[in-house]
């Protein structure tokens, strides 16, 4: 499971870095910047990736970044 999380973190970091580049934002985003946590309710999944730390970078709320 840990290896799966690391692959997802790397994939999400790549996507966020590409979105930043397309938006003209110079930001260094790596898998180390992505954190996982356990959702508060079991029906929400096995793990979650909060995007609050990227709100300032993208100047968007986390829900907009996730979509």
C-alpha positions as CSV (number, residue, x, y, z in Angstrom):
1,X,0.0,0.0,0.0
2,X,2.8,2.4,0.8
3,X,4.4,2.0,-2.7
4,X,1.0,2.7,-4.2
5,X,0.7,5.9,-2.2
6,X,4.2,7.0,-3.3
7,X,3.2,6.4,-7.0
8,X,0.0,8.4,-6.5
9,X,1.9,11.2,-4.8
10,X,4.4,11.4,-7.7
11,X,1.6,11.4,-10.3
12,X,-0.3,14.1,-8.5
13,X,2.9,16.2,-8.1
14,X,3.5,15.9,-11.9
15,X,-0.1,17.0,-12.6
16,X,0.1,20.0,-10.3
17,X,3.5,21.0,-11.7
18,X,2.1,20.9,-15.2
19,X,-1.0,22.9,-14.2
20,X,1.3,25.5,-12.6
21,X,3.4,25.7,-15.7
22,X,0.4,26.1,-17.9
23,X,-0.9,28.9,-15.6
24,X,2.5,30.7,-15.8
25,X,3.2,30.0,-12.2
26,X,6.8,29.3,-11.3
27,X,6.6,26.7,-8.5
28,X,8.6,23.7,-7.7
29,X,6.2,20.9,-6.9
30,X,7.5,17.4,-6.0
31,X,6.1,14.2,-4.4
32,X,7.7,15.4,-1.1
33,X,5.2,18.3,-1.2
34,X,2.2,15.9,-1.3
35,X,0.8,14.6,2.0
36,X,-1.7,11.8,2.6
37,X,-4.1,11.4,5.5
38,X,-6.9,9.1,6.5
39,X,-10.3,10.6,5.8
40,X,-12.6,11.1,8.8
41,X,-15.2,8.7,7.4
42,X,-14.6,5.3,6.0
43,X,-16.9,5.8,3.1
44,X,-14.7,8.7,1.9
45,X,-11.9,6.3,0.9
46,X,-8.7,4.8,2.2
47,X,-6.6,8.0,2.0
48,X,-7.0,11.6,1.1
49,X,-4.6,14.2,-0.3
50,X,-5.4,17.6,1.1
51,X,-4.5,20.5,-1.3
52,X,-4.7,23.4,1.1
53,X,-1.0,24.1,0.9
54,X,-1.4,24.7,-2.9
55,X,-4.2,27.2,-2.5
56,X,-1.7,30.1,-2.2
57,X,0.4,28.9,-5.1
58,X,-2.6,28.6,-7.5
59,X,-4.7,31.3,-5.9
60,X,-7.7,29.0,-5.9
61,X,-9.6,27.1,-3.3
62,X,-8.6,23.4,-2.9
63,X,-11.9,22.1,-4.5
64,X,-11.0,24.1,-7.7
65,X,-7.5,22.6,-7.7
66,X,-8.8,19.1,-7.3
67,X,-11.1,19.4,-10.2
